[in-house]
Amino acid sequence: MITGAAGNLGRAVAHAFAAGGDRLVLVGQHRDRLVTAFGDDAPTQLLVAADLLQQEQAQQAVQAAIDRFGRLDVLCNLAGGFRMGEAVHETSDATWNFMFDLNARTLLHAVRAAVPRMLARGGGKVVNIGAFGALRGGAQMGAYAASKSAVIRLTEAMSAELRERGINVNCVLPTVIDTPENRAAMPRADPAKWVAPDDLAAVVRFLASDAARAIHGAALPVTGLS
């Protein structure tokens, strides 16, 4: 199951898993965006429109996965967002809530729904998306850094709780990802120094594989050349 599947990273991660022959549950807020990115439902993929800010819809997405494929082995929490521009003392409740809703609450709702199913069948993998910028606060990025730091701490806490119950929980910490939106927002930057979505997707897939079975609670920097 991949949340935020219709985004740039979501598409890259989905393609990485599909190339390995995995069956996909692709979750996004809008079905039309999922269809545009992946086509319609197919024998090896299920599109699920869900607002992960609603716990009930997260539960329904996981149930749809179980109904279709009978099991859920991997959860990739890619849903998230970015906003900057306010100093900490000027940060509005709207910005604070926006960042923590997108980056932490969606993760919480997804794992509440998915982890009990993994425990019931004896194991699984959870891969979260943090941010390299969460390792240290930067100017005008307080709410974003705090929300992504929460992702790292939740990853560590989940790993401590679940590692002896057959579930690996890890996260990746990318720097700027090379997307059309970031190129437009930073036209003077050198995108060759950024993280290519396909490269980040390969790391996510590795952490979801049996090759990473000995890795627990890692926050893995993926920084490109930046």
N, C-alpha and C positions, 0 to 999 in steps of 0.2 A: 504494500500500500504506500503510495506516494501522495502526500498532501502538497498543495501548491503546484500541482502537476502541470498546469497550463502555462506557467512562467518559463522564463529562459532556462533556469537551472532545472526546473521540473521536467522539461522536455528532454534535456540532455541526460538526466538520470533515468528517465523512462527508457530512452533509447539504449542506454548502457545495459539495463536489466533485460530488455527485450532481446538484445544481441546475444545474451547468455541463455536464452530460451526460457526465461522466467515468465510466469503469468502475472499480469499487472492489474491492480486496482488503482485507478487514477482519479484523485479527488481534487475538485476545484469548486469555487463558489458558483461559477456559471457554466452550465452544461454546453452552451454554444461555444465558449472558448475552448472547452475540452474537445469538442467535435472538430473545431478548426485545427487544433494542434495534432489530434490523433485519429481523426475519422470517427466512425461510430463504434459501438460495442462489437466485439469480435470474440471468437472462441478463447483467445488468450488474453483478452483485456476487457475490463469493465470500467465504464465511466460513471462516476458518482458525483452529482452536484450536492454540495453540503456547505453550510456556513458553520465553520468550526468554532465560532464564538458561541454557538448553541450546543450545549452538551448532548441534547437529544439527537441532533443531526449527526454529531460525531458517532454516537452509538448506532444510529441507523446506517451510517457508512460502513462501519465494521460488520454489522449484521449482514449487509448486502454482500460483502466480501465472503463471509462464511457461507451464506446461502449459495453463492455462485461457485466457489472453489473448494469449500469444505474446510479450509484452514487459513491461517494468517501467520506467515513465517517472519516477515520483515515489515517494519514501519519506518518510513523515512519522513521525518517532520521537516518539510521544506517551506511550508507556509510561513510567511513573515513579511516584514517591511522595514523601511528606512525613512527617517525624517530628521533633519537637523536645522539649525538656524537660531535657536533660542539659547541664551545663557541659562544656567541652572536657576538663578534667582528670577528669571523671566519665564520659566517653563510653565505653560498653561496646563490645566487639568486635561484639556482635550489632547494635547500632545503626549502627556504622560500616559493617559489611558490608551491612546492609539497605539503607542509603542508596546506597552505591556500586553494589550489585547492581542495584537498581531504576533508578537514574538514569544510570549510566555503562555498566555491563556489558550491559544490554539493548540500548543504542544500539550498542555495539561489535559485539555478535553480529549485529545487524540489518544494519549496514553491511558487515561481512565477507561476508555472504550476498548483499546486493543490489548493492553497488558494482561487483563484477566483471561482473555482467550488464549494468549500465549502460555500462561501458567497452566491452564487446563490441559494443554497438549504437551507440556513438558519443556518448552523453550522457545526462543526466538531472538530476533535482533532488533534493536532500536537505534537509529542514527539521526541525530539532531544537527541543525545548522546554527552554530553560534556565529561569532565574528572575531577576527583578529583584533579589531578595534575595541573589543570588550575587555581585553587584558589590561587596558589602561585608559582612563577617561581622557577625552579630548575636548577642546573648546567647542561650544555650540552642539555637542553631541551627547550631553549627559543622559537624557532619557533613553536614547538609542543604546548607548553603551551599557546602561544599567539593565535594560531589558535583555540584551544579549548576554550580559554577565549572569543574569538569572537562568538563562538556558544552560550555561556551563555548570552552575551550581546544581540545577535540577538533574542534569546528566550525571554528575558525580553522586548525588543522593540516590538516584534510581539504580546506579551501578552497585552501590553499597547494599542496597536492598535486594537486588535481583540476581547478582552474579552467581550466587550459590544455588539459585533456582533455575538455572539454565538459560538466562536471558542476558545477552551482552548489550550494554548501553554505552554509546560513545557519541562524540560530536566532532565536527570539523569547524575550523576557524579560518574562513577565507578572508583575504583582503578584497580589494575591488574586483568584481567579476566583470569580464569583458562582455557586455551586453550592448545592444543598440541604444538603450536608454542612457547608460552610463557614458557612452561615446558622445551622445548629444549633449549631456549635461556638462561634460568636461572635454571640450573640443581641443584644448591645448595639451592634454595629457597624452602619454604614449601608451596605448592599450596593449602593446607587446609586453609590457611589464605587469599587466594584470593577470588574473587567473582565468584561463579559458574554461567555459562551462563543461566541456567534455573532460578536461583534466580533473576538475572537481568531482564530476560524476564518477570517474574511475575510482577515486578515493572513497566515495560513499559506497560504491558497490563492493569494494574490498572490505570495508568495515562490516558489511552485511553478509559477507561470505564466511565459509568455514575456515578459511585461512586466517581469519581474525578472531578465532575462538578464544585465544589467550589474551585478548585485549579488552580491558574493562575500565570504564570511567575516563577514557582518554579525551583530551581536548587537543585535536591534531591541527596545528597550523598548516594552511595551504596558501602560500603567499606569492606564488609566481616569482617574478623578478623584482617585485616592489619592496 
